[in-house]
Amino acid sequence: MIIRGLILSLPPLVLMLGLAAWGWIITPEGAEIPVHFAADGSVNRYGSKLEAFGVVPALSLALVGLFAVVPLIDPRGGNVRRSRPLVLVSWAGTMWVMAVAQGAITLSVTGLVSETDWMPRLIGIAVGVLFAVIGNVLGKARPNWFFGIRTPWTLSSDRAWDAAHRWAGWLFVFAGLISAGGMFILPVRAAFPVLIVVTLLAAFLPMVVSYFVWRSDPDRETYHAPLSDDDDSV
């Protein structure tokens, strides 16, 4: 699985590094480069060449390392490997979103695109598509500590885990499609609040489901520490 993840993350990494290198070459030293944008696409912070063309690739490489090491350090590493579709989609999808972000920064420097609101729209669409694709594979996740809906109830009841991820799969697909569609048809200032709200709902509702399913699961894991003399005297 780790080898496959590295292979799938290679194309977006190569694209990202190529865009960063192109931007570095064409940008004069000392230039102020837009690195952060408001919801309407206007620039609200400038940075150096290193920040504009080095931070996203460096963060992406760190994330690749994290994705690669998780199956080795998770106490339920076998379940991480059984969750291969979710892990690989999250891994490769995150790299593609990072490549889109780097492309937006680089294209803003080149001046090839003059519109101001296309950058947040593009990134929002990429995030929405990623959520929808993740939703399609969430139901295949097995209990682990790094991927999926991890609550005290899903991690102590396989029945709660399965129920929460069935709900989360549908909700994330809808949230992703609504978010991506909103980026096309709504003003940018309205599209991002929609993305945030539907994403929070898609994450929160399965947590609620997991609690009620856990309560009704006779096989749920529970642990009660033995009372000490001090506890008994209270």
C-alpha positions as CSV (number, residue, x, y, z in Angstrom):
1,M,0.0,0.0,0.0
2,I,2.8,2.4,0.8
3,I,4.5,1.9,-2.6
4,R,1.2,2.4,-4.3
5,G,0.6,5.6,-2.4
6,L,4.0,6.9,-3.4
7,I,3.3,6.1,-7.0
8,L,-0.1,7.8,-7.0
9,S,1.3,10.9,-5.3
10,L,4.2,11.2,-7.8
11,P,2.3,13.0,-10.7
12,P,0.8,15.8,-8.5
13,L,4.2,16.2,-6.8
14,V,6.0,16.5,-10.1
15,L,3.4,19.0,-11.4
16,M,3.6,21.0,-8.1
17,L,7.4,21.1,-8.1
18,G,7.4,22.1,-11.8
19,L,5.0,24.9,-11.2
20,A,7.0,26.1,-8.2
21,A,10.3,26.0,-10.2
22,W,8.7,27.9,-13.1
23,G,7.4,30.6,-10.7
24,W,10.8,30.8,-9.0
25,I,12.7,31.3,-12.3
26,I,10.4,34.0,-13.7
27,T,10.0,36.0,-10.5
28,P,12.7,38.6,-9.9
29,E,14.5,38.7,-6.5
30,G,12.9,40.9,-3.9
31,A,9.5,40.8,-5.6
32,E,6.4,40.8,-3.4
33,I,4.3,37.8,-4.3
34,P,0.6,37.2,-3.4
35,V,0.5,34.2,-1.1
36,H,-2.9,34.6,0.6
37,F,-6.2,35.6,-0.8
38,A,-9.6,36.7,0.6
39,A,-12.8,34.9,-0.2
40,D,-13.5,37.4,-3.1
41,G,-10.1,36.7,-4.6
42,S,-8.4,39.9,-3.6
43,V,-4.8,39.6,-2.2
44,N,-4.6,40.1,1.5
45,R,-1.0,39.1,2.1
46,Y,2.3,39.1,0.1
47,G,5.3,37.0,0.7
48,S,8.8,36.2,-0.5
49,K,9.8,33.8,-3.3
50,L,10.7,31.2,-0.7
51,E,7.2,31.3,0.9
52,A,5.4,31.4,-2.5
53,F,7.3,28.6,-4.1
54,G,8.7,26.6,-1.2
55,V,6.1,26.2,1.5
56,V,3.5,24.2,-0.4
57,P,6.0,21.7,-1.9
58,A,7.7,21.3,1.5
59,L,4.4,20.8,3.3
60,S,3.3,18.3,0.6
61,L,6.5,16.3,1.0
62,A,6.0,16.2,4.8
63,L,2.4,14.9,4.3
64,V,3.7,12.2,2.0
65,G,6.0,11.1,4.7
66,L,3.2,11.1,7.2
67,F,0.9,9.1,5.0
68,A,3.7,6.6,4.4
69,V,4.5,6.1,8.1
70,V,1.0,5.9,9.5
71,P,0.5,2.2,8.7
72,L,3.7,1.5,10.5
73,I,2.9,3.4,13.7
74,D,-0.9,3.0,14.1
75,P,-1.6,0.4,16.8
76,R,-4.3,-0.9,14.4
77,G,-1.9,-0.9,11.4
78,G,-3.6,-4.0,10.0
79,N,-6.9,-2.1,9.8
80,V,-5.2,0.8,8.1
81,R,-4.1,-1.6,5.4
82,R,-7.6,-2.9,5.2
83,S,-8.7,0.7,4.7
84,R,-6.6,0.9,1.6
85,P,-9.1,2.7,-0.7
86,L,-9.7,5.5,1.8
87,V,-5.9,5.9,2.6
88,L,-5.0,6.0,-1.1
89,V,-7.8,8.4,-2.1
90,S,-6.9,10.7,0.8
91,W,-3.2,10.5,0.1
92,A,-3.4,11.2,-3.7
93,G,-6.3,13.6,-3.4
94,T,-4.5,15.7,-0.9
95,M,-1.5,15.9,-3.2
96,W,-3.7,17.0,-6.1
97,V,-5.3,19.8,-4.0
98,M,-1.9,21.0,-3.0
99,A,-0.8,21.0,-6.6
100,V,-3.9,23.1,-7.5
101,A,-3.0,25.5,-4.7
102,Q,0.6,25.8,-6.0
103,G,-0.7,26.3,-9.5
104,A,-3.0,29.1,-8.3
105,I,0.0,30.9,-6.7
106,T,2.2,30.5,-9.7
107,L,-0.4,31.6,-12.3
108,S,-1.1,34.7,-10.2
109,V,2.6,35.6,-10.6
110,T,2.7,35.0,-14.3
111,G,-0.3,37.2,-14.9
112,L,-1.8,34.6,-17.3
113,V,-5.1,34.9,-15.6
114,S,-6.4,38.4,-14.8
115,E,-9.6,37.5,-13.0
116,T,-9.4,37.9,-9.2
117,D,-12.0,35.3,-8.0
118,W,-10.9,32.3,-10.0
119,M,-8.3,31.3,-7.5
120,P,-10.5,30.6,-4.5
121,R,-13.1,29.1,-6.8
122,L,-10.5,26.7,-8.2
123,I,-9.2,25.6,-4.8
124,G,-12.8,25.3,-3.5
125,I,-13.8,23.1,-6.4
126,A,-10.7,20.9,-5.8
127,V,-11.6,20.5,-2.1
128,G,-15.3,19.7,-3.0
129,V,-14.3,17.1,-5.5
130,L,-11.9,15.5,-2.9
131,F,-14.7,15.3,-0.3
132,A,-17.0,13.7,-2.8
133,V,-14.4,11.1,-3.8
134,I,-13.5,10.4,-0.2
135,G,-17.2,9.9,0.6
136,N,-17.3,7.1,-2.0
137,V,-14.7,5.1,-0.1
138,L,-15.5,6.0,3.5
139,G,-17.6,2.9,4.0
140,K,-14.6,0.7,3.3
141,A,-12.6,2.1,6.3
142,R,-11.9,-0.2,9.2
143,P,-11.4,1.0,12.8
144,N,-8.0,2.8,13.1
145,W,-6.6,5.9,14.8
146,F,-5.8,8.1,11.8
147,F,-8.4,7.7,9.0
148,G,-12.2,8.1,9.1
149,I,-14.7,9.2,11.7
150,R,-12.7,8.7,15.0
151,T,-14.8,9.2,18.1
152,P,-14.7,7.4,21.5
153,W,-17.8,5.5,20.3
154,T,-16.6,4.4,16.9
155,L,-13.2,3.3,18.4
156,S,-14.9,1.2,21.0
157,S,-17.7,-0.4,18.9
158,D,-17.3,-1.9,15.4
159,R,-21.1,-1.5,14.9
160,A,-20.9,2.2,15.7
161,W,-17.9,2.5,13.3
162,D,-19.8,0.9,10.5
163,A,-22.9,2.9,11.0
164,A,-21.1,6.2,11.3
165,H,-19.1,5.6,8.1
166,R,-22.2,4.5,6.1
167,W,-23.8,7.8,7.0
168,A,-20.5,9.8,6.5
169,G,-20.0,8.3,3.0
170,W,-23.3,9.6,1.7
171,L,-23.0,12.9,3.5
172,F,-19.5,13.6,2.3
173,V,-20.5,12.9,-1.3
174,F,-23.4,15.3,-1.0
175,A,-21.2,17.9,0.8
176,G,-18.5,17.7,-1.9
177,L,-21.0,18.0,-4.7
178,I,-22.8,20.9,-3.1
179,S,-19.5,22.6,-2.3
180,A,-18.1,22.2,-5.9
181,G,-21.4,23.3,-7.4
182,G,-21.6,26.3,-5.2
183,M,-18.2,27.4,-6.4
184,F,-19.6,27.5,-10.0
185,I,-22.9,29.2,-9.4
186,L,-22.6,31.3,-6.2
187,P,-20.6,34.4,-5.5
188,V,-17.3,33.4,-3.9
189,R,-18.2,35.1,-0.6
190,A,-21.3,32.9,-0.3
191,A,-19.7,29.7,-1.7
192,F,-17.1,29.3,1.0
193,P,-19.5,29.6,3.9
194,V,-21.6,26.9,2.1
195,L,-18.5,24.7,1.9
196,I,-17.7,25.1,5.6
197,V,-21.3,24.5,6.8
198,V,-22.0,21.4,4.7
199,T,-18.6,20.0,5.6
200,L,-19.1,20.5,9.3
201,L,-22.6,18.9,9.1
202,A,-21.1,15.9,7.1
203,A,-18.6,15.4,9.9
204,F,-20.8,16.1,12.9
205,L,-23.9,14.0,12.1
206,P,-22.0,10.7,11.8
207,M,-20.6,11.5,15.3
208,V,-24.1,11.7,16.7
209,V,-25.0,8.5,15.0
210,S,-22.0,6.7,16.4
211,Y,-23.0,7.7,19.9
212,F,-26.5,6.3,19.7
213,V,-25.4,3.1,17.9
214,W,-22.6,2.6,20.5
215,R,-25.2,2.9,23.4
216,S,-27.3,0.1,21.8
217,D,-24.3,-2.2,21.0
218,P,-24.1,-5.0,23.6
219,D,-20.5,-5.8,22.3
220,R,-19.2,-2.3,22.8
221,E,-15.9,-2.0,24.6
222,T,-16.0,-0.5,28.1
223,Y,-13.4,0.0,30.8
224,H,-13.8,0.7,34.4
225,A,-10.7,1.3,36.5
226,P,-10.8,-0.4,39.9
227,L,-11.5,1.8,42.8
228,S,-8.5,2.7,45.0
229,D,-8.9,3.2,48.7
230,D,-8.8,6.9,48.2
231,D,-11.6,6.7,45.6
232,D,-13.7,4.5,47.9
233,S,-13.5,7.0,50.7
234,V,-14.9,9.9,48.7
